[in-house]
């Protein structure tokens, strides 16, 4: 590891337990924020592709009554 990492780690270990937990939470939140943005972007891309397929007439839909029947069957199990 780098010298900076070692120094930061040494300083972090001097923090109180509550401060270390707050630091860990902040670091993890940053990662989760990045993951959330990537997931959101992927979903937007998927939604646009699905809308385009509907507009192009290439999407294969499922009739409403069929969707409801399957949902009821799953719920009954």
C-alpha positions as CSV (number, residue, x, y, z in Angstrom):
1,X,0.0,0.0,0.0
2,X,1.0,3.6,-0.5
3,X,2.5,5.7,2.3
4,X,-0.5,7.9,2.1
5,X,-2.8,4.9,2.7
6,X,-0.7,3.8,5.7
7,X,-0.8,7.3,7.2
8,X,-4.5,7.7,6.7
9,X,-5.1,4.2,8.2
10,X,-2.9,5.1,11.2
11,X,-4.8,8.3,11.8
12,X,-8.2,6.5,11.3
13,X,-7.3,4.0,14.0
14,X,-6.8,6.8,16.5
15,X,-10.4,8.0,16.0
16,X,-13.0,7.0,18.6
17,X,-15.2,4.0,17.7
18,X,-18.1,6.3,16.8
19,X,-15.8,8.4,14.5
20,X,-14.5,5.2,12.8
21,X,-18.0,4.0,12.2
22,X,-19.0,7.4,10.8
23,X,-15.9,7.3,8.5
24,X,-16.7,3.8,7.4
25,X,-20.3,4.7,6.7
26,X,-19.2,7.7,4.6
27,X,-16.7,5.7,2.6
28,X,-19.3,3.0,1.9
29,X,-21.9,5.6,1.0
30,X,-19.7,7.0,-1.7
31,X,-19.3,3.5,-3.2
32,X,-23.1,2.9,-3.0
33,X,-23.8,6.2,-4.6
34,X,-21.5,5.3,-7.6
35,X,-23.2,1.9,-7.8
36,X,-26.6,3.4,-7.7
37,X,-25.8,5.8,-10.5
38,X,-24.5,3.0,-12.7
39,X,-27.6,0.9,-12.0
40,X,-29.9,3.9,-12.7
41,X,-28.1,4.5,-16.0
42,X,-28.5,0.8,-17.0
43,X,-32.2,0.9,-16.2
44,X,-32.7,4.1,-18.3
45,X,-30.9,2.4,-21.2
46,X,-33.2,-0.7,-20.8
47,X,-36.3,1.5,-20.6
48,X,-35.3,3.4,-23.7
49,X,-34.7,0.1,-25.6
50,X,-38.0,-1.3,-24.6
51,X,-39.9,1.9,-25.6
52,X,-38.0,1.8,-28.9
53,X,-39.1,-1.8,-29.4
54,X,-42.7,-0.9,-28.8
55,X,-42.5,2.1,-31.2
56,X,-40.8,-0.1,-33.8
57,X,-43.5,-2.8,-33.4
58,X,-40.8,-5.4,-32.5
59,X,-41.8,-5.9,-28.9
60,X,-43.8,-8.9,-28.0
61,X,-46.5,-8.0,-25.4
62,X,-48.4,-10.2,-23.1
63,X,-52.2,-9.7,-22.9
64,X,-53.4,-8.1,-19.7
65,X,-55.6,-11.0,-18.8
66,X,-52.7,-13.4,-19.1
67,X,-50.5,-11.2,-16.8
68,X,-53.3,-11.1,-14.2
69,X,-53.8,-14.9,-14.4
70,X,-50.1,-15.6,-13.9
71,X,-49.9,-13.1,-11.0
72,X,-52.9,-14.7,-9.3
73,X,-51.5,-18.2,-9.8
74,X,-48.2,-17.2,-8.3
75,X,-49.9,-15.5,-5.4
76,X,-52.0,-18.5,-4.7
77,X,-48.9,-20.7,-4.2
